[in-house]
Amino acid sequence: MKRDNLHKERMRKFFLEAALELVYKKEKLSARKIGELAGYSYATIYNYFKDLDELQWFVIDKLFEDIGQEMKKVIEKDDPLEQLINVNKAYIMYFSEHPHIFRFIYNSDLGSPPKELKEKFNMPTMRVKLNKILDACSDLGYIQKEDIDVISDIISTSNRGLISMHVANKDILNRENLIKRSERIIKYLFRGKK
């Protein structure tokens, strides 16, 4: 990699790490705060990112990687249906413990992702993992191959909806009931298949 590219990547990483730190601290992102935390003028950000929205897309990408790591910890079962239930629970637990991250990811109005991330967000990492497990379920005859995309959509959208309700008001839908309802949806989709 050329020296200029290394420098650019290093600088982007400084700003990305600063932005991530602010998100984890539940602070609103601003160029001024990010620049200060990274040890640079806020204006320097714009030498490495088109705008703050572009930086936020990279933050969201990194957050999804972090969530993926949490999900990877629970994929130990041989049975793909059990893997699906465990991965689903890890996903829900993560957002239940970090509702501000859920809001940051799903309530940000950022427009289209930058071209470097466009393909990733057309088929996010979470969806790839989910589809891989569903594919294994299909191999065992639990579901039909042609149903994978629909089942993946049902699980993904129902989780987002349930987590949104939970994040909005934990008294209406507490974590325990959130997990039970999500698991009930999965078991319904696979009823009589095991």
RARA-V441520 format. One record per backbone hydrogen bond with DSSP energy under -1.0 kcal/mol. CO is the residue of the C=O (numbers start at 1). NH is the residue of the N-H. If there is no record, write none. Layout:
CO,NH / CO,NH
This chain:
2,6 / 3,7 / 4,8 / 5,9 / 6,10 / 7,11 / 8,12 / 9,13 / 10,14 / 11,15 / 12,16 / 13,17 / 14,18 / 15,19 / 16,20 / 17,21 / 18,22 / 19,23 / 20,24 / 21,25 / 22,27 / 23,26 / 30,34 / 31,35 / 32,36 / 33,37 / 34,38 / 35,39 / 35,40 / 41,44 / 42,45 / 44,47 / 45,48 / 45,49 / 51,55 / 52,56 / 53,57 / 54,58 / 55,59 / 56,60 / 57,61 / 58,62 / 59,63 / 60,64 / 61,65 / 62,66 / 63,67 / 64,68 / 65,69 / 66,70 / 67,71 / 68,72 / 69,73 / 71,74 / 74,76 / 79,83 / 80,84 / 81,85 / 82,86 / 83,87 / 84,88 / 85,89 / 86,90 / 87,91 / 88,92 / 89,93 / 90,94 / 91,95 / 92,96 / 93,97 / 94,98 / 98,101 / 98,102 / 99,103 / 100,104 / 101,105 / 102,106 / 103,107 / 114,117 / 114,118 / 117,121 / 118,122 / 119,123 / 124,128 / 125,129 / 126,130 / 127,131 / 128,132 / 129,133 / 130,134 / 131,135 / 132,136 / 133,137 / 134,138 / 135,139 / 136,140 / 137,142 / 138,141 / 144,147 / 145,148 / 147,151 / 148,152 / 149,153 / 150,154 / 151,155 / 152,156 / 153,157 / 154,158 / 155,159 / 156,160 / 157,161 / 158,162 / 159,163 / 160,164 / 161,165 / 162,166 / 163,167 / 164,168 / 165,169 / 169,173 / 174,178 / 175,179 / 176,180 / 177,181 / 178,182 / 179,183 / 180,184 / 181,185 / 182,186 / 183,187 / 184,188 / 185,189 / 186,190 / 188,191 / 190,193
